Amino acid sequence: MLDNLTKRLTGIFAGLRKKGRLSEDDVTQMLREVRVALLEADVNFQVAKDFMARVKEKAVGEELYGSLTADQTLVRIVRDELVGLLQTGEPQFRWSPSPPSVVLMVGLQGSGKTTTCAKLARWFVKQGKKPIMAACDLQRPAAITQLEVLGGQVDVPVFTPEQAGGATDPVEVARRALDRARHLFLDVLIVDTAGRLSIDEELMDQLARVGRAVSPTETFLVLDSTTGQEAVNVAQAFHERVPLSGAVFTKLDGDARGGAVLSVRQATGVPVRFLGVGEQTDALEAFDPDRMAGRIIGMGDVLGIIEKAEIAMEGENVLDMQDKMRSGKMDFNDMLQQTRMVRKMGSMRNLIKMVPGLSQMVPEEALENLDERRIDRLEAIVLSMTPFERANPESLNGSRRRRIARGSGTSQEDVNRLVEQLYEMRKGMKQMMKMEKKFKKFGRRR
């Protein structure tokens, strides 16, 4: 997300290195370039202008702190202002004092609203809550079926018009769904409403009536980040008719600009609450302004990587894996386990972007050409082995390797490369253990 802006800002800051003090000319030139970078990222013009004014006021004449260089001082100023721009002042989620908490989901058609309902339901399940989704989109064909399919994927029940006695009014469906949630003592009701192709007065009136029927705790506007500054206009139009409590931006994994994320709160007063970063139902992140600001200016998101690793390692016997790695006795079962843990953390492209400085070291072309299918081939090769072969890599002679290649749909060269890769990993771990023992022995002598 916001890849182009991150690259532009990183380049601008790098050009200011080796300056002992920032002159007004230095800051003016830097601000001009940053302003262009923000506008190219689809940040609202007035928001970009106000942001630049605040940065300039703080930066002109400021002395450097200790050993910090000029570019680091500017990074700090820009980061602080980005956090201020993105800060919501809202809790992660506003819970109703008397369950269920009701979430009204609104947005234009095609923004990913129905899918976001399922993602949000899965997020609630991870919080230990019991949600239910209500299919109140009676305008779009197959919308009810889509929500039922998604509900099955996240194991969350879906209340349909059929369960409401065949009701054709979304207001009645929403009211009955709320009664069902109360009857079952559920924690959250997520109401999926009809998407609008444009701001339609009749549908907006219907939306307002649904809101009055269920008294939502949260009203989330789902916005497509690829629509650029138009997302700000959509947010303003909805907010004038329906009291919004937050925005959810979708498709941020594929959008290199996404500047509307920086603009929407400042321009409309609607805070960003969640981000959709993929198509899967677990690809939803609670919005964190500090971490977002860090990623925008190229500082990465180490906390995000740690969280993904914790989720991936949940239920895994990490200590046994560490012991095997340290002893250099890894086999293909261990390699497969590690690969699956990495896959749970998301795409390699996104992980690289989250490591501070790494995305700048890896060429853009290499990132674009990163072949995620290599992991599929690795799994196919290992799964084509017998349990004995996985646990005993030394048993893989020529005939076994040919059979594995045929069974996995790969070449024998691919199998040979994977075997060599395992041996190299073993060798590397053994060398690390020898060095560790030497350091311990040296420490005891001293």
KABEL-V65219 format. One record per pair of residues at least 12 apart in sequence whose ideal C-beta (glycine too) atoms are under 7 Angstrom apart, sorted by the first residue. I is the first residue (numbers start at 1). J is the second residue. D is the distance in whole Angstrom. If there is no record, write none. Layout:
{{I,J,D} {I,J,D}}
This chain:
{{1,252,4} {1,253,7} {1,255,7} {1,258,5} {2,41,6} {2,258,5} {2,296,5} {3,256,5} {4,40,7} {4,41,6} {4,256,5} {4,257,6} {5,37,6} {5,41,4} {5,259,7} {5,296,6} {6,295,7} {6,296,6} {6,297,7} {6,298,5} {8,37,4} {9,34,7} {9,37,6} {9,296,7} {9,297,5} {9,298,7} {10,298,4} {10,360,6} {12,30,6} {12,33,5} {12,34,6} {13,71,4} {13,74,6} {13,75,6} {14,71,7} {16,30,6} {16,70,5} {16,71,4} {16,74,6} {17,69,6} {17,70,7} {17,71,5} {19,70,4} {20,64,7} {21,63,7} {21,64,7} {22,59,6} {22,62,6} {22,70,6} {24,60,5} {27,56,6} {27,59,5} {27,60,5} {30,74,7} {31,52,5} {31,55,6} {31,56,6} {34,52,7} {35,48,6} {35,52,5} {38,259,7} {41,257,5} {41,258,7} {41,259,4} {42,228,4} {42,229,5} {42,257,5} {42,259,4} {42,260,6} {43,259,4} {43,262,5} {43,263,5} {44,229,6} {44,232,5} {44,263,4} {44,267,5} {47,262,7} {47,263,5} {47,266,5} {47,267,6} {51,81,6} {51,85,6} {54,81,5} {55,77,6} {55,78,6} {55,81,5} {58,77,5} {59,74,6} {59,77,5} {75,297,6} {78,297,6} {79,293,5} {79,294,7} {79,297,6} {82,293,4} {82,296,6} {83,289,5} {83,290,6} {83,293,5} {85,262,6} {85,266,6} {86,262,7} {86,265,7} {86,289,4} {86,292,6} {86,293,6} {87,289,5} {88,265,7} {88,271,3} {88,272,7} {88,289,7} {90,246,7} {90,271,5} {90,273,7} {92,286,5} {93,218,7} {94,217,6} {94,218,6} {94,245,7} {95,217,7} {96,217,5} {99,187,5} {100,181,4} {100,182,7} {100,186,5} {100,187,6} {100,188,6} {100,189,5} {101,187,7} {101,188,5} {101,217,4} {102,178,7} {102,189,5} {102,191,7} {102,214,5} {102,215,7} {102,216,4} {102,217,5} {103,120,7} {103,188,7} {103,190,5} {103,191,7} {103,216,6} {103,217,7} {103,218,5} {103,220,6} {104,191,5} {104,193,7} {104,210,7} {104,211,6} {104,214,7} {104,216,4} {104,219,4} {105,117,5} {105,190,6} {105,191,6} {105,192,5} {105,193,6} {105,220,6} {105,222,6} {106,193,6} {106,207,6} {106,219,7} {106,221,6} {106,238,6} {106,242,6} {107,195,6} {107,221,6} {107,222,4} {107,223,7} {108,195,6} {108,196,5} {108,197,7} {108,234,6} {109,140,7} {109,195,3} {109,196,6} {109,197,5} {110,195,7} {110,224,7} {111,195,7} {111,222,5} {111,223,6} {111,224,4} {111,250,6} {112,222,6} {112,224,7} {112,250,4} {112,251,7} {112,276,6} {113,192,7} {113,195,6} {113,222,4} {114,137,7} {114,143,6} {114,146,5} {114,147,6} {114,150,7} {114,192,6} {115,150,7} {116,222,5} {116,248,6} {116,250,6} {116,276,6} {117,133,6} {117,147,7} {117,190,5} {117,192,5} {118,150,4} {118,151,7} {118,153,7} {118,154,5} {118,281,5} {119,276,7} {119,281,5} {119,283,7} {119,284,4} {120,190,6} {120,284,7} {121,133,6} {121,154,5} {121,156,4} {121,190,6} {122,154,4} {122,281,5} {122,282,6} {123,284,5} {124,188,5} {125,154,7} {125,156,7} {129,187,4} {129,188,6} {130,186,5} {130,187,5} {131,156,5} {131,186,7} {131,187,6} {131,188,4} {131,190,6} {132,156,7} {132,157,5} {132,159,6} {132,181,5} {132,186,5} {132,189,6} {133,147,6} {133,151,6} {133,156,6} {133,158,5} {133,190,5} {133,192,6} {134,159,5} {134,173,6} {134,174,6} {134,177,4} {134,189,6} {134,190,7} {134,191,5} {134,192,7} {135,147,5} {135,158,6} {135,159,7} {135,160,5} {135,161,7} {135,192,6} {136,170,4} {136,173,5} {136,174,5} {136,191,6} {136,192,6} {136,193,5} {136,210,6} {137,192,5} {137,193,6} {137,194,5} {137,195,7} {138,161,7} {138,168,7} {138,170,5} {138,194,7} {139,194,4} {140,194,7} {140,195,6} {144,160,6} {144,161,7} {147,192,6} {148,160,7} {150,281,7} {153,281,6} {154,281,5} {159,177,4} {159,180,6} {161,173,5} {164,176,4} {170,193,7} {170,194,7} {170,206,6} {170,210,6} {171,209,5} {171,210,5} {171,213,5} {174,191,5} {174,210,5} {174,213,5} {174,214,5} {175,213,5} {175,214,7} {177,189,6} {177,191,7} {178,214,5} {191,210,7} {191,214,6} {193,207,6} {193,210,6} {199,237,5} {204,241,5} {207,242,6} {208,241,7} {208,242,6} {211,242,6} {218,245,5} {218,246,6} {219,242,6} {219,243,6} {219,244,5} {219,245,5} {220,246,5} {220,247,7} {220,248,5} {220,273,7} {221,235,6} {221,238,5} {221,244,5} {221,247,5} {221,270,7} {222,248,5} {222,250,6} {223,235,7} {223,247,6} {223,248,7} {223,249,5} {223,260,7} {224,250,6} {224,251,6} {225,249,5} {225,250,7} {225,251,5} {225,252,5} {225,255,5} {225,258,5} {225,260,6} {225,261,7} {226,251,5} {226,255,5} {228,257,7} {228,260,6} {229,260,6} {231,260,4} {231,264,7} {232,260,6} {232,263,5} {232,264,6} {232,267,5} {232,268,6} {235,247,6} {235,264,5} {235,268,5} {235,270,5} {236,268,5} {239,268,6} {239,270,6} {244,270,5} {246,270,7} {246,271,5} {246,273,3} {247,264,5} {247,270,5} {247,272,5} {247,273,7} {248,273,6} {248,274,4} {248,276,7} {249,261,5} {249,272,6} {249,275,5} {249,276,7} {250,276,4} {251,276,6} {252,275,5} {252,276,6} {252,277,5} {253,277,5} {253,278,5} {253,350,7} {272,287,5} {273,287,6} {274,286,6} {274,287,6} {275,287,6} {291,303,6} {291,304,6} {298,357,7} {298,360,6} {299,356,5} {300,354,5} {300,355,5} {300,356,3} {300,357,7} {301,354,4} {302,356,7} {304,354,5} {305,351,7} {305,354,5} {305,355,7} {308,345,4} {308,346,6} {309,345,6} {311,344,7} {312,341,4} {312,344,4} {312,345,5} {313,341,6} {316,341,6} {321,334,6} {321,337,7} {325,429,5} {326,429,6} {326,433,6} {328,426,5} {328,429,5} {328,430,4} {328,433,7} {330,422,7} {330,425,6} {330,426,6} {331,390,6} {331,391,5} {331,393,6} {332,382,5} {332,385,6} {332,390,4} {332,393,6} {332,422,7} {333,390,5} {333,391,6} {335,382,7} {335,422,6} {336,379,7} {336,382,5} {339,375,6} {339,378,6} {339,379,7} {343,375,6} {347,372,6} {348,370,6} {348,372,6} {349,367,6} {349,370,5} {352,367,7} {377,410,6} {377,414,6} {378,418,6} {380,408,4} {380,409,6} {380,410,7} {381,404,6} {381,408,5} {381,410,6} {381,414,7} {381,415,6} {381,418,5} {384,404,5} {384,407,4} {384,408,4} {385,404,6} {393,419,6} {393,422,6} {396,419,6} {401,415,5} {401,416,7}}
